Structures are given as C-alpha cells and as structure tokens.
C-alpha cells in the first residue's frame, strides 16, 4: 500500500494531525483495535487553556514549569500554553461540545474546573467525559473526510528505514500486521507519524487502555531514534480499587471540587504533606497514598466527596457517579476506594518543536513524543493541550516534508516484511508467562518509589526476558501478544536504564537512596540511543 501520510494511532494527537494534513494529500490512519479505543477516549478531566480574563498565560506557564521541577523546555511550554485558546477553538470547529454555564445574565461561558497544581480554574471540560466527547467529534470529522482512510485491527510492527545515496537514514513507511486478514502489509509514505500513546501496560496496575504498550517508542528506538526521560512515569493517585473493574479512573477534577483523601481508618492523608493538600501535583499525592498504604498495610485509600452537595456532585460527574452506582457505591454518601496506578509517560521519542525525529520522514506527537513540555512531572490536563497544539505544528512541518519529498511510491522500491508470517502460537504459555513477569517486575521494582538495588536487579532480569522474547519472535508465528510483549519488554528496560542513571529524586522519579534533588548533576535530560546513555 502507498499513501502520502501514514498515521499510527487514533487518539487526539493522531486524529488532529490527520485532519490537519488531509487537504494536502492522502492519509491512512492505522489503529490496532477499533478507532475509538485510545487513552483520549478515557480522559475524564479536560483540556487546560487560558480562556478566562482572571487567568493569564504567565500563570499557566509558571504552574507548568513548577510541576516539571526544572526539566521543562520553556519554549515548548510557551508554545503549548499560548496555543491553548486556538486549540480549543479548533476542537469546537470539529464538533466538540464543551460544558458551559450561564453567569450574570450574559452569554454562556466555559464551565472551568480546577485541578492539582493549577493556580486558577482553567480546565475546559465536557462534563466528566471530555476525552470521549473529543474522540467522538474527531472521528466523526475523520470518517466524513474523503482523503482519510482508517484501518482498524492493524498493528504496527516496525518502521521501514533505508539509507539514502547521501548516507542519510530515511523512514519510508511502516510494516503492519493486518490481524483480521492474518497478513503483513507494508505501507510506504512520504511522512510517517507515530501517535501511539503511552506505555501504561508495562505496569501491573494502570489507568491506560489495553492498547498502551509503548509500540511507537519501541519501534522508534529500534530504528535508532533517541528517546528521552523515560524514567518519568506518572502514577495517577486515584484509580478505583475494585475486584470487578480494571483501570477505571476517578478524575483529578473530583479533588478539584473538594474531595479529600483518607486512610482506611479515616485519617486525612495529605495533612502535613503539602500546603495544597489534595490539590498538590500528582506525584506528591501518589507518593503520599503509597507511603500511607505501606505504613498501615492498607490495601487502598479512600476518596471522599460526601461533604459536597449531592446534586452538584451528580451534575458535575455523571459518568463517574453512574459507573460507581453500578458497583454499589454512591459517591455522594460513600467514600470511594482508590489506589495509585501507572497513568502517563512524560518521556518519549525525542522530537523538535515541530515533532520531527532524528529520522527523516518520521514524526511523533502526543504521549509517545517528548517535546519537553512536561519535564519531570506533567501538570494535570496539559496532555490534551500538548497533543492538539503540537500535532497541529507537526502537520504544518509534515506538509512541507511531503512537498519536498513528493510521492515516494516510485522512488523507494517495493518493501516486503522479512520476519515470520502471522499465525497461531503453539507455545502461548511462554508468552503469557513473560507478559506477567514484565508487568509485575516493573510494578514491584520500578514503581512510585525506587531504590538503586531494585533497579539493578530489574535491569538484569529484564535483559534476560528480552533475550528470551527475541528468541520467541524469531521462532514463532506473529501474533499481537508476541508483538506487544516485545515492545513492553524493550520499553520497560528503557525506563529502568533511565531511572538507574538518575541518582536523585525529582518529580515522578523518587529514589530512597537519593532523596534530594541534585540540580548540579542532574538538571538535564536522560537520553538513550542505541542502548547507550548519553
């Protein structure tokens, strides 16, 4: 197959990019499940943007820099924050219906929420289902566009890379497993963009969907593209703790409306931890819950909003209220059992301010990319903002790249997948066993609080797993579990190696052996390229 642009991923970043380039050429969007399955679809909180006269770009920038603990790229932060109002306007043009409220008899205005780390109410939301509303509106625009084709149940395998006559490495597209047909297709394109989301499935407990296996990051690294700051994995403080439900997030906006965190014995967890209490940044809150659970032996904490007017709670959080009610929990009267869970990767594929990678023809955006905006800790609701702003910039640069390269179908030759063919795996137990090892190893050894000894043990064990997985990949037919296992094992090792190199505590990376922040030695990014830390 040949196209002008191939987009890997169907979340907010990939769909925004696709819509932004579609007038200039043919676009193929590949997604490994159905088109709506993405982290975007699960986002409850909202998109942070300065749209209120009482707020300011300066304030939003400073809040972001403070959360990032010295590692944010100020240029990236300024670009995203100042692009916020335009980003929101674009989403509205594509059909997103954000929640508004009437005030003072004037025109309706955005109903703005407040979340941890923000000094003002600037969270634009669609009730408590913002991600779903955005995803649905973008998919509607995508599906009605004549230049865009969406291929569901297509799993990316590896990038197509060649050396140009001048010795430059160039990306000419991607090899893809068509799961429904049981075949591998090679898609050539002038521009390839990785918008594959994060890697929460590397961990045993996560708020992410099952698709979040770090595929784009793994493919880029295998192709020689540098990755940055993989040690900074954000754990969301409040994932529902329930035997029958996985990965259901209790939005940070619930704390923004006044909910408090309690131990199982009823003690306030955030007292004496941070003057902002429940509105402290996520890393502070997640560590406080983790510390309380370890000290007390509690299996979970409680999030309690029962002291807030019940009608207000039901109106502000209808989706959360309904889901909990199905489970026999009335959030207006009952405390909600919660635990921290892996949520968001602040590192990723190294890109410039236009989302170009070091590999010509390859771009990356969204959670898979490292623009430098988030630093050592992402400020709540900045992820949707970054995705729209930077994927729009990527589209502008990509259109120029397409113009420069032209249609590559006649110039790059015919590519064929040289690995094993798809088929059932007779030794599926081996794959399942290694899946469990990787995720439990990462949870137990590379979690919210780390030690140098645990990381050293983890890297040795992960290297062994990766060696075994490589043998499986060479020996057995392809299937999605094997492909994703190869990716999570690699991404897990990248996280561990980055964590081992940062002998300090900063943002989301907390080392018991090195509890202090060390700006003299570590106020810098951690870079991995070809297996070496630079």
Secondary structure, DSSP 8 states (H G I E B T S, - for coil): -EEEEEEE--SHHHHHHHHHHGGGS-EEEE-SS-TT-SHHHH--S-EE---STT--HHHHHHHHHHHTTT---HHHHHHHHHTHHHHHHHHHHTT----EE--TTSS-EE--B--TT-SS--EE-STT-HHHHHHHHHHHHHHT-TTEEEE-SEEEEEEEEEE-TTS-EEEEEEEEEETTTTEEEEEEEEEEEE-----GGGSSSBSS-TT-S-HHHHHHHHTT--EE-TT-EEEEEEEE--TT--S-B--HHHHHTT-EEE-TTS-BSSTTT-TTGGGS-HHHHHHHHHHHHHHH--S-EEEE-TTS-HHHHHHH-HHHHHHHHHTT--TTTS-EEEEEEEEEES-EEE--TT-B-SSBTEEE-GGGEE-SSSTTS--TTHHHHHHHHHHHHHHHHHHHHHHHH---TTTS------S--B---TTHHHHHHHHHHHHHHHHHHSSSEE-HHHHHHHHHHHHHHHHHHHHHHHHS-B-HHHHHHHHHHHHHHHHHHHHHH--S-BTTBEESSS-S--HHHHSS--EEETTEE-
